[in-house]
Amino acid sequence: METASDPVDTDVSSPTERSNSEDTRDNIIDVATEEFARYGLAGARIDTIAAKTLTSKRMIYYHFRDKEHLYLSCLEHAYRVARAKEQQLAIEGLDPLVAIERIAECTFDHHWNSVNFVRLVMIENIHNAEYLERSDVIAELNRTAIDQISRVYEDGVASGVFRAGLDPLYIHWQLSAQCFYNVSNQATFSRVFGRDMTDAGVQRQLRRHVVENMLRFLQ
């Protein structure tokens, strides 16, 4: 496995330099995410990532220390984007049924449009969440998803539209499982059953079914 030499002593002090540094970091994350999602942690190469970015191998090591830290940064970024999309939903004060529908649609759409997120999570499961456990931020990031569902669920129970006694974590599990499988198994499912599960019409139906399943589960 590739490792890094000691970090380069690079002074970044002015606003312009800080902005350039952030742009460089973002560019590395984007390229590295694609490489890790395609080839896994072991298969992705720092040399390849450097060649596809606007920077150098030396600067990758400066920003991320080594390949494992770069991989973890990509994983954190993927979760950060997913949780940010949920937090941008305008669901405060909505009817709980409508709020759950919005959350379900958002989750379905994000998984479908973020294949690399799904692949990174699959890879991390192969590693038994070893790298995720090292993160100081992922647990806190994902807590916001449960908090959001908890608030909607409690409102629904209070208003009599949701049944009591459910764990918000299990609600999140049910929703994530459906949306994740839709992406993670699309190739094998399509081949085994002879139907293109990536077809736009099929995806519209599945999206609606996921929403309906969540509403039936909760009511």
C-alpha positions as CSV (number, residue, x, y, z in Angstrom):
1,M,0.0,0.0,0.0
2,E,1.3,3.4,-0.9
3,T,2.4,5.7,2.0
4,A,3.6,9.2,2.1
5,S,6.8,10.9,3.0
6,D,6.9,13.6,5.6
7,P,4.5,16.5,4.8
8,V,5.9,19.3,2.7
9,D,6.5,22.5,4.5
10,T,4.4,24.8,2.4
11,D,3.2,28.2,3.8
12,V,-0.3,29.2,2.8
13,S,-1.2,32.5,4.3
14,S,-2.9,35.0,2.0
15,P,-6.6,34.8,1.2
16,T,-5.8,34.0,-2.4
17,E,-3.4,31.3,-1.4
18,R,-5.9,29.8,1.0
19,S,-8.6,29.9,-1.7
20,N,-6.2,28.2,-4.2
21,S,-5.4,25.6,-1.5
22,E,-9.1,24.8,-1.0
23,D,-9.6,24.5,-4.7
24,T,-6.7,22.2,-5.0
25,R,-8.0,20.1,-2.1
26,D,-11.5,19.9,-3.6
27,N,-10.0,18.9,-7.0
28,I,-8.1,16.1,-5.3
29,I,-11.1,14.8,-3.4
30,D,-13.2,14.8,-6.6
31,V,-10.6,12.8,-8.6
32,A,-9.7,10.5,-5.7
33,T,-13.4,9.7,-5.0
34,E,-13.8,8.5,-8.6
35,E,-10.6,6.4,-8.4
36,F,-11.5,4.8,-5.0
37,A,-15.1,4.1,-6.1
38,R,-13.8,2.4,-9.2
39,Y,-10.8,0.5,-7.9
40,G,-11.1,0.4,-4.2
41,L,-8.6,1.4,-1.6
42,A,-6.0,-1.2,-2.6
43,G,-6.4,-0.6,-6.4
44,A,-6.4,3.2,-6.5
45,R,-3.0,4.7,-7.2
46,I,-1.7,8.0,-6.0
47,D,0.3,8.4,-9.2
48,T,-2.9,8.1,-11.2
49,I,-4.8,10.5,-9.0
50,A,-2.1,13.1,-9.3
51,A,-2.0,12.7,-13.1
52,K,-5.7,13.4,-13.3
53,T,-5.7,16.4,-10.9
54,L,-4.5,19.9,-11.4
55,T,-1.7,19.3,-8.8
56,S,1.1,17.0,-8.0
57,K,1.7,13.8,-6.0
58,R,3.8,16.0,-3.6
59,M,0.8,18.3,-3.0
60,I,-1.5,15.3,-2.5
61,Y,0.8,14.1,0.3
62,Y,0.9,17.7,1.7
63,H,-2.9,17.9,2.0
64,F,-3.7,14.3,3.0
65,R,-0.5,12.8,4.3
66,D,-1.0,9.3,2.7
67,K,-3.4,7.3,0.7
68,E,-5.4,6.0,3.7
69,H,-6.0,9.6,4.9
70,L,-7.0,10.6,1.4
71,Y,-9.5,7.7,1.2
72,L,-11.0,8.7,4.6
73,S,-11.3,12.3,3.5
74,C,-13.2,11.2,0.4
75,L,-15.5,9.0,2.6
76,E,-16.1,12.0,4.9
77,H,-16.8,14.3,2.0
78,A,-19.3,11.8,0.5
79,Y,-21.3,11.6,3.8
80,R,-21.1,15.4,4.3
81,V,-22.7,15.9,0.9
82,A,-25.5,13.4,1.6
83,R,-26.4,14.9,4.9
84,A,-26.2,18.5,3.5
85,K,-28.9,17.6,0.9
86,E,-31.2,16.4,3.7
87,Q,-30.6,19.5,5.8
88,Q,-31.5,21.7,2.8
89,L,-35.0,20.2,2.6
90,A,-37.7,22.7,3.6
91,I,-39.8,20.4,5.8
92,E,-40.1,22.4,9.0
93,G,-43.8,22.8,9.8
94,L,-44.9,20.5,7.0
95,D,-47.5,17.7,7.5
96,P,-45.5,14.7,8.7
97,L,-46.7,12.6,5.8
98,V,-45.5,15.2,3.3
99,A,-42.2,15.6,5.3
100,I,-41.5,11.9,5.1
101,E,-42.3,11.9,1.4
102,R,-39.8,14.7,0.9
103,I,-37.1,12.8,2.9
104,A,-37.7,9.6,1.0
105,E,-37.6,11.3,-2.4
106,C,-34.4,13.1,-1.5
107,T,-32.7,9.9,-0.3
108,F,-33.7,8.0,-3.4
109,D,-32.5,10.8,-5.7
110,H,-29.2,11.3,-3.9
111,H,-28.4,7.6,-4.1
112,W,-29.3,7.4,-7.7
113,N,-27.3,10.4,-8.7
114,S,-24.3,9.6,-6.5
115,V,-23.1,6.2,-7.6
116,N,-19.7,6.9,-6.2
117,F,-21.2,7.4,-2.7
118,V,-22.8,4.0,-2.9
119,R,-19.6,2.4,-4.1
120,L,-17.5,4.0,-1.4
121,V,-19.9,2.7,1.3
122,M,-19.7,-0.8,-0.3
123,I,-15.9,-0.6,-0.2
124,E,-16.0,0.6,3.4
125,N,-18.2,-2.4,4.3
126,I,-15.6,-4.7,2.7
127,H,-13.1,-3.1,5.2
128,N,-15.6,-3.7,8.0
129,A,-15.9,0.1,8.6
130,E,-12.3,0.1,9.7
131,Y,-11.6,3.6,8.2
132,L,-15.0,5.0,9.1
133,E,-14.3,4.2,12.7
134,R,-11.2,6.4,12.5
135,S,-13.2,9.5,11.5
136,D,-13.9,12.2,14.0
137,V,-16.8,13.7,12.0
138,I,-18.8,10.9,10.2
139,A,-20.7,9.8,13.3
140,E,-21.8,13.4,14.0
141,L,-22.7,14.0,10.4
142,N,-25.0,11.0,10.3
143,R,-26.6,11.9,13.6
144,T,-28.3,14.7,11.8
145,A,-30.2,12.3,9.6
146,I,-31.6,10.5,12.6
147,D,-32.5,13.7,14.3
148,Q,-34.4,14.9,11.3
149,I,-36.4,11.7,11.0
150,S,-37.0,11.7,14.8
151,R,-38.6,15.2,14.7
152,V,-40.9,14.3,11.8
153,Y,-41.8,10.9,13.4
154,E,-42.6,12.5,16.8
155,D,-44.8,15.1,15.1
156,G,-46.6,12.3,13.2
157,V,-47.2,10.2,16.3
158,A,-48.4,13.3,18.2
159,S,-50.9,14.1,15.4
160,G,-52.0,10.5,15.1
161,V,-50.9,9.8,11.6
162,F,-47.9,7.6,12.6
163,R,-48.0,4.5,14.8
164,A,-46.1,4.7,18.0
165,G,-43.2,2.5,19.1
166,L,-40.8,2.8,16.1
167,D,-37.1,3.6,16.4
168,P,-36.1,6.4,14.1
169,L,-32.8,4.6,13.4
170,Y,-34.9,1.7,12.0
171,I,-36.9,4.1,9.9
172,H,-33.7,5.4,8.4
173,W,-32.5,1.8,7.9
174,Q,-35.6,0.9,6.0
175,L,-35.3,3.9,3.7
176,S,-31.6,3.6,3.2
177,A,-31.8,-0.1,2.4
178,Q,-34.3,0.4,-0.5
179,C,-32.4,3.4,-2.0
180,F,-29.0,1.8,-1.6
181,Y,-30.0,-1.6,-3.2
182,N,-31.5,0.3,-6.1
183,V,-28.0,1.4,-7.0
184,S,-25.7,-1.3,-5.6
185,N,-27.5,-4.2,-7.3
186,Q,-28.8,-2.6,-10.5
187,A,-26.4,-4.4,-12.8
188,T,-26.9,-7.9,-11.4
189,F,-30.7,-7.5,-10.9
190,S,-31.0,-6.2,-14.5
191,R,-29.0,-9.2,-15.9
192,V,-30.6,-11.9,-13.8
193,F,-34.2,-10.8,-14.5
194,G,-33.7,-9.5,-18.0
195,R,-35.1,-6.0,-17.3
196,D,-33.2,-2.7,-17.5
197,M,-33.5,-1.4,-13.9
198,T,-31.8,1.8,-15.0
199,D,-34.6,2.7,-17.4
200,A,-36.1,6.1,-16.6
201,G,-39.7,4.8,-16.4
202,V,-38.6,2.0,-14.1
203,Q,-36.8,4.4,-11.8
204,R,-39.9,6.7,-11.6
205,Q,-42.0,3.7,-10.5
206,L,-39.4,2.5,-8.0
207,R,-39.1,6.0,-6.5
208,R,-42.8,6.2,-6.0
209,H,-42.8,2.7,-4.5
210,V,-40.1,3.6,-2.0
211,V,-42.2,6.6,-0.9
212,E,-45.3,4.4,-0.6
213,N,-43.5,1.7,1.4
214,M,-42.2,4.3,3.9
215,L,-45.7,5.8,4.4
216,R,-47.3,2.3,4.9
217,F,-44.5,1.3,7.3
218,L,-45.1,4.4,9.4
219,Q,-48.9,4.6,9.4
